[in-house]
Amino acid sequence: MYDTNEDIIEKAVVFCPIEKDTDKVFQFAEIKRLCNSANMEVLKIFSQDIKALNRRTIIGSGKVQEIKQFIKESDANVLVVDFKLTGSQLRNLSDELGVKVLDRILLIIDIFACNAKSNEGKIEVKLAQNRYLLTRLSSMQGTQGRFGGSGAGMRGPGETKLELDRRKLESEIIMLEKEIEKIKRVRAQNKIARKQAGIKNVVIGGYTNAGKSSLFNLLTRDNIYVQDKLFATLETTSRRMFLKDDKFCILTDTVGFISKLPHELVESFASTLEEIKDADLILHVVDVADENYEKNIKVTNEILNDIGATQNRIVVLNKIDLMNKPFEVKENEIPFSVKKKTNLEKLKDAIYKKLF
């Protein structure tokens, strides 16, 4: 019922459409990390200017032949396209290349499916999967299951081989949406109770794999799941965090962000994202050891602003123990190391001053 076999290492070829003003280094690094998190080894990354894209397959015909030749000469068995594909484009590419094809959305949903542990997480992932499939049913018939029932794109809290039945999907979506609404109502009641009691809510947010859950464990002395991969934590976890003068707040750990976060996931994880939106303070955690950390900050700020999150934020520049060169520290930023507990008291003081 729930296939998350992480022993399967698939060999992937990646195609990246290059849009105007795109940072290719960032795009290539991000999609490679996504593939690695889905237990895929990236053999080669192909790219092409977006102006040359083909409506039938997204990829230009010459580039398709180039990829096809590489697949023949290697042991690649998956093509990952860093773009949102229609059902017909997925089918056409699969027919042309003879391998399983995943687009960016299905890849991220698959990673979420592997990491969903709680009932809420599984509901949210299943809802995202169903919404993705519903818009692609007519053109995807016959494509599922052709390349086996395991590996990336085949996992999730439902049947191993997804049944492409519109009425079944529609009724299931309605049922899942009702479950999400129940979760939202409970969260809303908890929020009202907190406000009435004068309890402040601090939320940890940031780009995925920046060390948010590790920081949560340090500040709350908890031991929630931590792993060095993208979207390792999907569940929203809240604990008390004690500050000075007998003051405390509720600290909440949330799902990480990524550029071009699929709207299917934004909609499905709306109840989780509301925790960030309703926060009194956001701890924006950044992995400064990542060479693209400034881009990650920009991506996170764009998402936070899009969902209407508070501007009351502290930027936690995490993993400074891994830095071997100077870096700029701006106003409202705190250099930090979860591993060595560097500036722990400074961060707690900053949180206290922002809240009280």
C-alpha positions in Angstrom: 0.0 0.0 0.0 2.8 2.4 0.7 5.9 1.9 -1.5 8.9 3.9 -0.2 11.6 1.5 -1.2 14.8 3.5 -0.9 17.1 0.7 -2.0 16.1 1.3 -5.7 18.8 3.6 -7.3 17.5 4.8 -10.6 19.7 6.3 -13.3 18.4 9.6 -14.5 18.9 11.9 -17.4 17.8 15.5 -16.7 16.5 18.1 -19.2 16.4 21.8 -18.1 14.6 24.4 -20.2 16.6 27.7 -19.8 14.5 30.8 -19.3 15.7 34.3 -19.7 17.9 35.6 -16.9 18.0 32.0 -15.4 20.9 31.2 -13.1 21.9 27.9 -14.8 24.3 26.9 -12.0 21.6 27.3 -9.4 19.0 25.5 -11.6 21.3 22.5 -12.3 22.4 22.2 -8.7 18.8 22.3 -7.4 17.4 19.7 -9.8 20.3 17.4 -9.1 19.6 17.6 -5.4 16.0 16.9 -6.0 16.8 13.8 -8.0 19.3 12.6 -5.4 16.6 13.1 -2.7 14.3 10.8 -4.9 17.1 8.2 -4.9 18.2 8.9 -8.4 21.7 9.2 -9.7 22.0 11.9 -12.3 24.1 10.7 -15.3 23.9 13.9 -17.4 22.0 17.2 -17.6 20.9 18.5 -21.0 19.6 22.0 -21.5 18.0 24.2 -24.2 16.8 27.8 -24.5 13.1 27.9 -23.7 12.4 29.8 -27.0 13.3 26.6 -28.9 10.8 24.4 -27.0 8.6 22.0 -28.9 4.9 22.0 -28.0 4.6 18.2 -28.6 7.5 17.2 -26.2 8.8 20.5 -24.8 12.2 19.4 -25.9 13.3 20.3 -29.4 13.4 17.4 -31.9 17.2 17.5 -32.3 17.7 17.5 -28.5 15.3 14.6 -28.2 17.5 12.6 -30.6 20.6 13.6 -28.6 19.0 12.5 -25.3 17.8 9.3 -27.0 21.3 8.4 -28.2 22.7 9.0 -24.7 20.1 6.8 -23.1 20.9 4.0 -25.6 24.6 4.3 -24.7 24.1 4.4 -21.0 22.0 2.6 -18.4 19.7 5.5 -17.9 16.1 4.5 -17.2 14.4 7.8 -16.2 14.1 11.2 -17.9 13.5 14.1 -15.5 12.2 17.3 -17.1 12.7 20.4 -14.9 9.4 21.9 -16.2 5.7 21.4 -15.8 4.5 19.0 -18.5 1.0 18.1 -19.8 -0.1 14.5 -19.8 0.4 14.3 -23.6 3.9 15.7 -23.3 4.7 13.1 -20.7 3.3 10.3 -22.9 5.0 11.6 -26.1 8.4 11.7 -24.5 8.0 8.3 -22.9 7.0 6.8 -26.2 9.9 8.5 -28.0 12.6 7.6 -25.5 11.3 4.3 -24.1 11.9 5.3 -20.5 9.9 6.6 -17.6 9.4 10.4 -17.7 8.9 12.7 -14.7 8.3 16.4 -14.7 9.4 18.7 -11.9 6.0 18.6 -10.2 5.8 14.8 -10.1 9.4 14.6 -8.9 8.7 16.9 -5.9 5.4 15.1 -5.1 7.3 11.8 -5.1 9.9 13.2 -2.6 7.0 14.4 -0.4 5.4 10.9 -0.7 8.6 9.2 0.5 8.9 11.5 3.5 5.2 11.7 4.7 5.0 10.0 8.0 2.0 11.4 9.8 -1.6 11.0 8.8 -1.8 14.7 7.9 1.3 14.5 5.7 -0.1 11.5 3.9 -3.4 13.2 3.3 -1.7 16.3 1.9 0.5 14.3 -0.4 -2.4 12.1 -1.7 -4.4 15.3 -2.4 -1.5 16.7 -4.4 -1.0 13.5 -6.3 -4.7 13.3 -7.2 -4.9 17.0 -8.3 -1.8 16.4 -10.5 -3.3 13.3 -12.1 -6.8 14.7 -12.6 -5.7 17.3 -15.1 -3.7 14.7 -17.1 -6.0 11.7 -17.2 -7.2 11.8 -20.8 -3.6 11.9 -22.2 -1.9 9.7 -19.7 -4.0 6.6 -20.0 -1.7 3.6 -20.5 1.5 5.3 -19.4 1.4 4.3 -15.7 2.9 1.0 -14.8 4.7 0.5 -18.2 8.1 0.8 -16.5 7.3 -1.1 -13.3 5.5 -0.2 -10.1 8.5 1.1 -8.1 10.9 3.9 -8.0 10.3 7.7 -8.4 6.9 8.7 -9.5 5.3 5.4 -8.3 5.3 6.0 -4.6 2.7 7.4 -2.3 0.1 6.8 0.3 -2.3 4.9 -2.0 -2.1 2.1 -4.5 1.3 1.3 -5.9 0.0 1.5 -9.4 -2.3 4.6 -9.6 -5.7 3.9 -10.9 -6.6 6.5 -13.5 -10.3 6.8 -12.9 -11.7 10.4 -13.1 -14.7 9.7 -10.9 -12.7 7.9 -8.3 -10.1 10.7 -8.2 -12.8 13.4 -8.0 -14.6 11.8 -5.1 -11.3 11.1 -3.3 -10.2 14.7 -3.7 -13.5 15.9 -2.1 -13.0 13.5 0.8 -9.3 14.6 1.3 -10.3 18.3 1.1 -12.8 17.7 3.9 -10.1 16.1 6.0 -7.8 19.1 5.4 -10.6 21.4 6.4 -11.0 19.5 9.7 -7.2 20.0 10.3 -7.6 23.7 9.5 -10.5 24.1 12.0 -8.4 22.5 14.8 -5.5 24.7 14.0 -7.8 27.8 14.0 -9.2 26.8 17.4 -5.6 26.3 18.8 -4.7 29.7 17.4 -7.6 31.4 19.1 -6.8 29.7 22.4 -3.1 30.8 22.1 -4.1 34.4 21.4 -6.5 34.5 24.3 -3.8 33.1 26.6 -1.3 35.7 25.2 1.0 32.9 23.9 3.3 34.0 21.1 3.9 31.7 18.1 7.4 31.5 16.5 7.7 29.5 13.2 10.9 28.2 11.7 10.9 28.6 7.9 13.4 28.6 5.1 14.8 26.8 2.1 14.7 23.0 2.4 17.6 21.3 4.0 18.9 24.5 5.7 18.9 22.9 9.2 15.4 24.0 10.4 14.6 20.7 12.2 18.1 20.6 13.8 17.5 24.2 15.1 14.1 23.2 16.4 15.6 20.3 18.3 18.3 22.6 19.8 15.9 25.3 20.9 13.2 22.9 22.3 15.5 20.1 23.5 13.4 17.7 21.4 14.5 15.0 19.0 12.4 15.2 15.9 13.5 13.4 12.7 16.5 15.0 10.9 18.2 13.9 7.7 20.5 15.5 5.2 18.2 15.5 2.2 15.5 17.8 0.7 12.1 17.8 2.4 13.1 15.3 5.1 10.5 17.0 7.3 6.9 17.5 6.1 5.1 17.3 9.4 4.3 20.5 11.4 5.6 20.0 14.9 5.1 22.5 17.8 6.8 22.6 21.2 7.2 25.1 24.0 10.5 27.2 23.9 11.4 28.8 27.2 13.1 32.2 27.2 14.2 34.5 30.0 12.1 36.1 32.7 9.9 32.9 32.8 8.6 33.8 29.4 7.9 31.1 26.8 6.5 30.8 23.2 5.3 28.0 21.0 8.0 27.1 18.4 6.8 25.4 15.2 8.8 23.5 12.6 7.4 23.5 9.1 8.0 22.1 5.6 10.9 23.6 3.7 10.6 25.8 0.5 12.1 25.4 -2.9 12.0 27.6 -6.1 8.9 27.2 -8.3 7.0 25.2 -5.6 4.2 23.4 -7.5 0.8 25.0 -6.9 -0.6 21.5 -6.3 1.6 21.3 -3.2 0.9 24.8 -2.1 -2.9 24.1 -2.2 -2.6 20.7 -0.6 -0.3 22.0 2.2 -2.3 25.1 2.8 -3.1 24.2 6.4 0.7 23.8 7.0 1.6 27.0 5.3 -1.1 28.9 7.4 1.1 28.2 10.4 3.8 30.4 8.8 1.3 33.0 7.7 -0.1 33.3 11.3 3.2 33.4 13.1 4.2 36.3 15.4 7.8 35.8 14.4 9.6 33.8 11.7 13.1 32.3 12.1 14.3 32.3 8.5 17.0 29.6 8.5 19.7 29.8 5.8 22.5 27.3 5.0 25.4 29.7 4.4 27.7 26.8 3.5 25.5 26.4 0.3 27.2 28.4 -2.5 23.7 29.4 -3.6 22.5 30.6 -0.2 21.8 34.2 -1.4 19.5 32.8 -4.1 17.9 30.5 -1.5 17.2 33.6 0.7 15.5 35.3 -2.2 13.4 32.3 -3.1 12.2 31.9 0.6 11.4 35.7 0.9 9.3 35.5 -2.3 7.3 32.6 -1.0 6.9 34.2 2.5 5.7 37.4 0.9 3.4 35.6 -1.5 1.5 33.9 1.4 1.3 37.1 3.4 3.7 36.1 6.2 4.7 38.6 8.8 7.7 40.8 8.2 8.8 40.2 11.8 11.7 37.9 11.0 15.1 36.9 12.2 17.5 35.5 9.6 19.5 32.6 11.1 22.7 32.1 9.0 23.3 28.5 9.9 26.3 26.2 9.4 28.9 28.9 9.8 31.2 26.2 11.2 31.5 24.9 7.6 32.5 28.3 6.2 36.1 28.9 5.3 35.8 32.4 3.9 34.3 35.7 5.1 30.7 36.5 4.4 28.5 39.6 4.8 26.2 39.8 7.8 23.3 42.3 7.4 21.0 43.9 9.9 18.6 41.4 11.5 20.9 38.4 10.6 22.6 36.2 13.2 25.6 34.0 12.3 24.8 30.6 13.8 25.9 27.0 14.1 23.5 24.3 15.4 26.3 21.8 15.6 28.6 24.0 17.8 25.7 26.0 19.4 27.4 29.2 18.3 25.4 32.3 19.2 22.6 30.3 20.8 22.1 32.8 23.6 22.3 35.7 21.2 19.5 34.1 19.1 17.3 33.5 22.2 17.8 37.2 23.2 16.9 38.3 19.7 13.7 36.2 19.8 12.8 37.6 23.2 13.2 41.2 22.1 11.1 40.6 18.9 8.2 39.1 20.9 8.1 41.0 24.3 
